[in-house]
């Protein structure tokens, strides 16, 4: 893809977000696109949103579970950007029509007190730089069709990364915990409209959610970026995405770790 292709794809995705009308698969239009192309499209979206007055409040990490990596035939996670208009309080109601095809995932969020970055970053560095960890819900949305209606082809990882890793919102729970606890055993029971839909443990995220943040900081270093103080890092889901049609109520019960909830009008 050329730089012009990256800019055009970003503009199409931003229009899709604004109009709630999905675009076709980028990998169908650009069959030779690769990982760098996908992140260049994402960076073009970042530049456009900053120009609109948006502010970066953090980052999300996706595809951290083996099941999702196998499904997309990849062996690394991906990442996306959290913007200030994506933040919801726990218990909030998402306005009707805000998203196209919203889904949610349960995650452990890291809130940073110090900047971190660099190829030699360690898990100890991440723990030391973290202000606290908290229960969270990530809201996903798809500005690109999940499946091409003509060929039946499904989205590839390059489509997802270009689409800001399908990122759309973040809901933080009110509980706060130190980052040096064993996050592998932090789990959640996720219910939709009062019925349990998914359960999982933090160990499903690269064996330890801390390692997920290490991966992100190292990847960002390759692009001259760093995690900044105050930013929220969604470390990755340990459940399958849960569909959230209008009228859905979601609760994620993390036990002693806390609770978080969101509803969709």
C-alpha positions as CSV (number, residue, x, y, z in Angstrom):
1,X,0.0,0.0,0.0
2,X,1.1,3.6,-0.7
3,X,0.9,6.4,1.9
4,X,-2.1,7.7,-0.1
5,X,-3.7,4.3,0.3
6,X,-3.2,4.4,4.1
7,X,-4.7,7.9,4.3
8,X,-7.7,6.9,2.1
9,X,-8.4,3.8,4.1
10,X,-8.3,5.8,7.4
11,X,-10.7,8.4,5.9
12,X,-13.1,5.6,4.9
13,X,-13.0,4.1,8.4
14,X,-13.6,7.4,10.0
15,X,-16.6,8.0,7.8
16,X,-17.9,4.5,8.7
17,X,-17.6,5.4,12.3
18,X,-19.5,8.7,11.8
19,X,-22.2,7.3,9.6
20,X,-22.5,3.8,11.2
21,X,-22.1,2.3,7.7
22,X,-19.5,-0.4,7.4
23,X,-16.9,-0.5,4.6
24,X,-15.7,-3.6,2.8
25,X,-12.6,-5.6,3.6
26,X,-9.4,-3.7,3.1
27,X,-7.6,-7.0,2.4
28,X,-9.9,-7.5,-0.5
29,X,-9.1,-4.1,-2.0
30,X,-5.4,-4.5,-1.0
31,X,-4.6,-8.2,-1.0
32,X,-0.9,-7.7,-0.5
33,X,-1.3,-5.4,2.6
34,X,0.8,-6.4,5.6
35,X,1.3,-5.6,9.3
36,X,3.1,-2.3,8.7
37,X,0.4,-1.2,6.3
38,X,-2.3,-1.9,8.9
39,X,-0.5,0.1,11.6
40,X,0.1,2.9,9.1
41,X,-3.7,3.1,8.6
42,X,-4.2,3.1,12.3
43,X,-1.7,5.9,12.7
44,X,-3.5,7.9,10.0
45,X,-6.7,7.5,12.1
46,X,-4.7,8.7,15.1
47,X,-3.5,11.8,13.3
48,X,-7.0,12.6,12.1
49,X,-8.6,12.2,15.5
50,X,-5.9,14.4,17.2
51,X,-6.6,17.0,14.5
52,X,-10.3,16.8,15.5
53,X,-9.3,17.6,19.2
54,X,-9.5,14.1,20.5
55,X,-7.0,13.0,23.2
56,X,-5.2,9.7,23.7
57,X,-6.0,8.2,27.1
58,X,-4.4,4.8,26.6
59,X,-4.0,1.6,24.6
60,X,-5.7,-1.8,24.1
61,X,-4.0,-5.1,23.5
62,X,-5.9,-7.7,21.5
63,X,-5.5,-11.3,20.3
64,X,-3.7,-12.3,23.4
65,X,-5.4,-15.7,23.8
66,X,-4.2,-18.8,21.9
67,X,-7.8,-19.4,20.7
68,X,-8.0,-16.0,19.0
69,X,-4.5,-16.4,17.5
70,X,-5.3,-19.8,16.1
71,X,-8.6,-18.5,14.7
72,X,-6.8,-15.7,12.7
73,X,-3.7,-17.7,12.0
74,X,-1.3,-15.4,13.7
75,X,1.2,-15.8,16.6
76,X,1.3,-12.2,18.0
77,X,-1.1,-9.9,19.7
78,X,-2.3,-6.6,18.2
79,X,-2.9,-3.2,19.7
80,X,-5.2,-0.1,19.3
81,X,-5.6,3.4,20.7
82,X,-8.0,4.6,23.4
83,X,-9.4,8.1,22.9
84,X,-11.0,10.3,25.5
85,X,-14.5,10.0,24.0
86,X,-14.4,6.2,24.5
87,X,-14.4,6.3,28.3
88,X,-17.6,5.2,30.1
89,X,-18.3,5.1,33.9
90,X,-19.3,1.7,35.3
91,X,-23.0,1.4,35.3
92,X,-23.4,3.9,32.4
93,X,-25.8,3.5,29.5
94,X,-24.4,3.6,26.0
95,X,-26.7,5.8,23.8
96,X,-28.7,4.1,21.2
97,X,-27.0,4.2,17.8
98,X,-23.6,5.0,19.2
99,X,-22.1,1.8,17.6
100,X,-22.6,-0.4,14.6
101,X,-22.3,-4.0,16.0
102,X,-21.1,-3.6,19.6
103,X,-19.6,-6.5,21.6
104,X,-17.8,-6.6,24.9
105,X,-14.9,-8.3,26.5
106,X,-13.7,-8.6,30.1
107,X,-10.2,-7.5,30.9
108,X,-7.7,-6.4,33.6
109,X,-6.8,-2.7,33.1
110,X,-3.5,-1.2,34.1
111,X,-3.4,2.6,34.9
112,X,0.1,3.9,34.7
113,X,1.9,6.4,37.0
114,X,5.2,6.5,35.1
115,X,6.1,6.4,31.4
116,X,7.6,3.1,30.1
117,X,9.0,2.0,26.9
118,X,12.0,0.4,25.2
119,X,13.0,-2.9,23.8
120,X,14.6,-4.1,27.0
121,X,11.5,-3.4,29.2
122,X,10.9,-6.1,31.9
123,X,7.8,-7.2,33.8
124,X,9.3,-5.7,36.9
125,X,9.5,-2.3,35.1
126,X,5.8,-2.6,34.2
127,X,4.8,-3.4,37.8
128,X,6.9,-0.5,39.2
129,X,5.4,1.9,36.7
130,X,1.7,0.9,37.3
131,X,-0.4,3.0,39.6
132,X,-3.1,0.4,40.0
133,X,-4.9,-2.4,38.2
134,X,-8.7,-2.6,37.9
135,X,-11.5,-4.7,36.5
136,X,-12.7,-3.4,33.1
137,X,-14.9,-4.0,30.1
138,X,-13.7,-3.2,26.6
139,X,-16.4,-2.3,24.0
140,X,-15.6,-3.5,20.5
141,X,-17.1,-2.3,17.3
142,X,-16.5,-3.1,13.6
143,X,-16.3,-0.4,11.0
144,X,-15.3,-3.1,8.5
145,X,-17.6,-5.9,7.6
146,X,-16.9,-9.2,9.4
147,X,-17.5,-11.1,6.2
148,X,-17.4,-10.2,2.5
149,X,-21.0,-10.7,1.1
150,X,-19.6,-11.7,-2.4
151,X,-16.8,-14.1,-1.6
152,X,-17.6,-15.2,2.0
153,X,-14.1,-14.2,3.0
154,X,-13.8,-13.1,6.6
155,X,-11.7,-10.2,8.1
156,X,-8.0,-10.8,8.4
157,X,-5.9,-9.5,11.2
158,X,-4.7,-6.6,8.9
159,X,-8.4,-5.5,8.6
160,X,-8.8,-5.6,12.4
161,X,-5.6,-3.6,13.1
162,X,-6.5,-1.0,10.5
163,X,-9.8,-0.6,12.2
164,X,-8.0,0.5,15.5
165,X,-8.1,-3.2,16.6
166,X,-11.9,-3.0,16.7
167,X,-11.6,-0.7,19.7
168,X,-14.6,1.4,20.6
169,X,-14.9,2.0,24.4
170,X,-13.5,1.3,27.8
171,X,-15.4,0.9,31.1
172,X,-13.3,0.9,34.3
173,X,-14.6,-0.6,37.5
174,X,-14.2,1.4,40.8
175,X,-11.9,-1.1,42.6
176,X,-8.2,-0.4,42.7
177,X,-5.4,-3.0,43.4
178,X,-1.6,-3.1,43.4
179,X,-0.1,-4.6,40.2
180,X,2.2,-7.0,42.1
181,X,-0.6,-9.4,42.9
182,X,-0.8,-12.7,40.9
183,X,-3.1,-11.5,38.1
184,X,-3.1,-15.0,36.5
185,X,-5.8,-16.1,39.0
186,X,-8.0,-13.0,38.6
187,X,-11.1,-14.2,36.9
188,X,-14.6,-12.9,35.8
189,X,-18.1,-14.2,35.4
190,X,-19.6,-12.2,32.6
191,X,-23.4,-12.0,32.3
192,X,-25.7,-10.7,29.7
193,X,-29.2,-9.8,30.8
194,X,-28.7,-11.8,34.0
195,X,-27.5,-15.0,32.3
196,X,-23.9,-16.1,32.5
197,X,-22.3,-15.9,29.0
198,X,-18.6,-16.3,29.6
199,X,-16.0,-17.0,32.3
200,X,-12.2,-16.8,32.3
201,X,-8.9,-16.2,34.1
202,X,-6.2,-13.7,33.6
203,X,-3.8,-16.5,32.7
204,X,-5.5,-16.7,29.3
205,X,-3.7,-13.4,28.5
206,X,-0.2,-14.4,27.4
207,X,0.0,-16.6,30.5
208,X,0.1,-13.3,32.6
209,X,-1.5,-9.9,31.9
210,X,1.7,-8.2,32.9
211,X,3.5,-9.9,30.0
212,X,0.8,-8.4,27.7
213,X,1.8,-4.8,28.8
214,X,5.5,-5.8,28.3
215,X,4.7,-6.8,24.7
216,X,2.9,-3.5,24.0
217,X,5.6,-1.3,25.4
218,X,8.2,-3.2,23.3
219,X,6.1,-3.0,20.2
220,X,5.5,0.7,20.6
221,X,9.3,1.2,20.9
222,X,9.6,-0.1,17.4
223,X,7.4,2.8,16.3
224,X,9.1,5.5,18.4
225,X,6.2,5.5,20.9
226,X,5.9,5.0,24.7
227,X,3.2,4.5,27.3
228,X,2.6,7.7,29.2
229,X,1.7,8.5,32.8
230,X,-2.0,8.3,33.5
231,X,-2.8,6.1,30.5
232,X,-5.1,3.1,30.7
233,X,-3.8,-0.1,29.2
234,X,-6.4,-2.8,28.5
235,X,-4.2,-5.9,28.8
236,X,-6.4,-8.3,26.7
237,X,-9.5,-10.3,27.0
238,X,-9.8,-13.7,28.6
239,X,-13.3,-14.4,27.3
240,X,-14.8,-14.6,23.9
241,X,-16.6,-11.4,22.7
242,X,-20.2,-11.1,23.8
243,X,-22.7,-9.6,21.4
244,X,-24.6,-6.5,22.7
245,X,-27.7,-5.7,20.7
246,X,-29.9,-2.8,21.8
247,X,-31.4,-3.3,25.3
248,X,-28.4,-5.4,26.6
249,X,-27.3,-5.2,30.2
250,X,-23.7,-6.5,30.9
251,X,-22.1,-7.2,34.3
252,X,-18.6,-8.6,34.8
253,X,-18.2,-10.0,38.3
254,X,-14.5,-10.3,39.2
255,X,-15.1,-11.5,42.7
256,X,-12.9,-9.8,45.3
257,X,-11.2,-7.9,42.4
258,X,-14.4,-5.9,41.8
259,X,-17.3,-5.5,39.4
260,X,-18.0,-3.5,36.3
261,X,-21.2,-3.0,34.3
262,X,-22.5,-1.3,31.1
263,X,-25.8,-1.2,29.4
264,X,-26.8,-0.5,25.8
265,X,-29.9,1.5,25.1
